[in-house]
Amino acid sequence: MFKQAIVRKPCKKFQFGISTSNLGKPDYQRALHQHSKYVEALQKCNLLVIELIEDDRYPDSTFVEDTAVVDKEFAVITNLGVESRKGEEIEISEKLNGFYENIEFIKAPGTLEGGDVMKVEDHYYIGLSDRTNNEGANQLTKILKSYGYSSSKVLLKNVLHLKTGISYLGDSILLVSGEFKDRFDFKKYKLIKVLYSEAYATNSLRINEYVLVPKGYPNLKKQIQNYNFKILELEMSEFEKMDGGLSCLSLRF
């Protein structure tokens, strides 16, 4: 069970963040509205939401998930893989210090972003991407092992982050799209294969009794409902324009 979440409002320079989506520039006011609805959804999932103020120094800083990997016993502060984002993790580290006795750090030349890290029960999958390198993955592997967790690496081919193309809903159920549909690593799970046209919604998010799903993806919604999950649909258009998904917008612990 998750008890709290850290979020950060999109800053006024949000539209100048990193994006490969080719979906146009986000509407700032609409992004703020969608973010407020996201916070309401987290509260509906019975989370205490800690809202950090926007930070104009970092256009991508609303995507707080990349700054840390959090579990029950420990937090790992990441070393972000793009120069323009380095520094986002500082305030997150300070905030997590109030919740954790054990805080670890990924150090250069290792890079690691939280969007490349997926926990499935007691095992972690670590995506090797443009943002997470082998050294960063090795450092995380060593940290995880010290706390009794196993891990394995997954080489990414087409997606930005691991959780762009795969998400864990609990109960041995994985959402998979694109390059992950037929990967041997995940054959042992119950797979919900996401249509190519709905690939963005692969980044859905299980929080306690609910699954948060981007609005406008009826086939995937129906597939998830087949497993009797409670669903909360959220408009995510402005974050999709900036390569962001539902999991990216919070740190849950």
WOHU-V573615 format. One record per residue. N is the residue number from 1. RES is the residue in one small letter. SS is DSSP state (h for helix, s for strand, l for the rest). OMEGA is omega in whole degrees, -180 to 180 (none if undefined). Layout:
n | res | ss | omega
N | RES | SS | OMEGA
N | RES | SS | OMEGA
//
This chain:
n | res | ss | omega
1 | m | l | 173
2 | f | l | -179
3 | k | l | -179
4 | q | s | 178
5 | a | s | 173
6 | i | s | 176
7 | v | s | 175
8 | r | s | 179
9 | k | l | 172
10 | p | l | 179
11 | c | l | -177
12 | k | l | 178
13 | k | l | -177
14 | f | h | -176
15 | q | h | -179
16 | f | h | 177
17 | g | l | -177
18 | i | l | 177
19 | s | l | 174
20 | t | l | -170
21 | s | l | -175
22 | n | l | 180
23 | l | l | 180
24 | g | l | -179
25 | k | l | 179
26 | p | l | 173
27 | d | l | -171
28 | y | h | -179
29 | q | h | 178
30 | r | h | 177
31 | a | h | 178
32 | l | h | 180
33 | h | h | -180
34 | q | h | 178
35 | h | h | 179
36 | s | h | 177
37 | k | h | 176
38 | y | h | 179
39 | v | h | 178
40 | e | h | 179
41 | a | h | 177
42 | l | h | 179
43 | q | h | 177
44 | k | h | 177
45 | c | l | 178
46 | n | l | 175
47 | l | l | 166
48 | l | s | -175
49 | v | s | 178
50 | i | s | -176
51 | e | s | 174
52 | l | s | 180
53 | i | l | -179
54 | e | l | -177
55 | d | l | -175
56 | d | l | 177
57 | r | l | -173
58 | y | l | -177
59 | p | l | -177
60 | d | l | -168
61 | s | l | 175
62 | t | l | -179
63 | f | l | -170
64 | v | h | -177
65 | e | h | -176
66 | d | h | -172
67 | t | h | -176
68 | a | s | 169
69 | v | s | -174
70 | v | s | 177
71 | d | l | -178
72 | k | l | -171
73 | e | l | -171
74 | f | l | 170
75 | a | s | 177
76 | v | s | 176
77 | i | s | -173
78 | t | l | 171
79 | n | l | -170
80 | l | l | -169
81 | g | l | 178
82 | v | l | -174
83 | e | h | -175
84 | s | h | -178
85 | r | h | -178
86 | k | l | -175
87 | g | l | 178
88 | e | h | -173
89 | e | h | -172
90 | i | h | -179
91 | e | h | 177
92 | i | h | 179
93 | s | h | 179
94 | e | h | -180
95 | k | h | -179
96 | l | h | 179
97 | n | l | 178
98 | g | l | -177
99 | f | l | -173
100 | y | l | 170
101 | e | l | -176
102 | n | l | 176
103 | i | s | -179
104 | e | s | -177
105 | f | s | 169
106 | i | l | -173
107 | k | l | 177
108 | a | l | 11
109 | p | l | 177
110 | g | l | 170
111 | t | l | -180
112 | l | l | 174
113 | e | l | -175
114 | g | h | 177
115 | g | h | 178
116 | d | h | -175
117 | v | s | 180
118 | m | s | 177
119 | k | s | 174
120 | v | s | -174
121 | e | l | -177
122 | d | l | -179
123 | h | s | 178
124 | y | s | 170
125 | y | s | -178
126 | i | s | -180
127 | g | s | 173
128 | l | s | -171
129 | s | l | 174
130 | d | l | -177
131 | r | l | -179
132 | t | l | -178
133 | n | l | -175
134 | n | h | 180
135 | e | h | 178
136 | g | h | 178
137 | a | h | 179
138 | n | h | 178
139 | q | h | 179
140 | l | h | 179
141 | t | h | -180
142 | k | h | 179
143 | i | h | -179
144 | l | h | -180
145 | k | h | -179
146 | s | h | 177
147 | y | l | 175
148 | g | l | -180
149 | y | l | 174
150 | s | s | 180
151 | s | s | 174
152 | s | s | -178
153 | k | s | 177
154 | v | s | 179
155 | l | s | -179
156 | l | l | -179
157 | k | l | -170
158 | n | l | -173
159 | v | l | -180
160 | l | l | 180
161 | h | l | 178
162 | l | h | -175
163 | k | h | 169
164 | t | h | -173
165 | g | h | -180
166 | i | s | 179
167 | s | s | 179
168 | y | s | -179
169 | l | l | -174
170 | g | l | 177
171 | d | l | 179
172 | s | l | -178
173 | i | s | 176
174 | l | s | 166
175 | l | s | -180
176 | v | s | 175
177 | s | l | 174
178 | g | h | -173
179 | e | h | -177
180 | f | h | -175
181 | k | l | -176
182 | d | l | -180
183 | r | l | -177
184 | f | h | -177
185 | d | h | -169
186 | f | h | -177
187 | k | l | -174
188 | k | l | -178
189 | y | l | 170
190 | k | s | -174
191 | l | s | 167
192 | i | s | -176
193 | k | s | -174
194 | v | l | 178
195 | l | l | 178
196 | y | h | -178
197 | s | h | -179
198 | e | h | -173
199 | a | h | -179
200 | y | h | -175
201 | a | h | 173
202 | t | h | 177
203 | n | l | 169
204 | s | l | -165
205 | l | s | 175
206 | r | s | 174
207 | i | s | 180
208 | n | l | -175
209 | e | l | -173
210 | y | s | 166
211 | v | s | 175
212 | l | s | -176
213 | v | s | 174
214 | p | s | -179
215 | k | l | 174
216 | g | l | -179
217 | y | l | -170
218 | p | h | -179
219 | n | h | 179
220 | l | h | 178
221 | k | h | -180
222 | k | h | 179
223 | q | h | 179
224 | i | h | 179
225 | q | h | 178
226 | n | l | 178
227 | y | l | 175
228 | n | l | 173
229 | f | l | 168
230 | k | s | -174
231 | i | s | 170
232 | l | s | 180
233 | e | s | -178
234 | l | s | 174
235 | e | l | -176
236 | m | l | -171
237 | s | h | -174
238 | e | h | 178
239 | f | h | 175
240 | e | h | 179
241 | k | l | -178
242 | m | l | 177
243 | d | l | -177
244 | g | l | 178
245 | g | l | -176
246 | l | l | -177
247 | s | h | -175
248 | c | h | -169
249 | l | h | 179
250 | s | l | 168
251 | l | s | -174
252 | r | s | -177
253 | f | l | none
//
